[in-house]
Amino acid sequence: MGKDKDKVKLEGVLETREVVAYLEDVLAGFRAGSVCMTVGEECLTLRPRGMMELSLKASRKKETEKFSLEIAWRRVEEACLRPAGPDEAA
């Protein structure tokens, strides 16, 4: 890839059922090993695997409640996932 950092961001006001559907799609992607996020013409596919850092936060302030979820992992290049050949050390 030419860039060190690709980013797609989704922000807006949605109904609860829309948020739930979106989160269910993200969860299905995690289970499948590939999360694709498309916003307008921008698209970013992530491949979650291995050990992950998880951060969950919940807060309440006056009339506003907030829930934040952040998950991070190290990217594994596809070339690193192939089995070693006969001439390569295992």
Summary of the structure (lengths in Angstrom):
residues: 90
radius of gyration: 17.6
end to end distance: 27.5
largest distance: 64.7
contacts: 128
relative contact order: 0.13
helix: 23%
strand: 33%
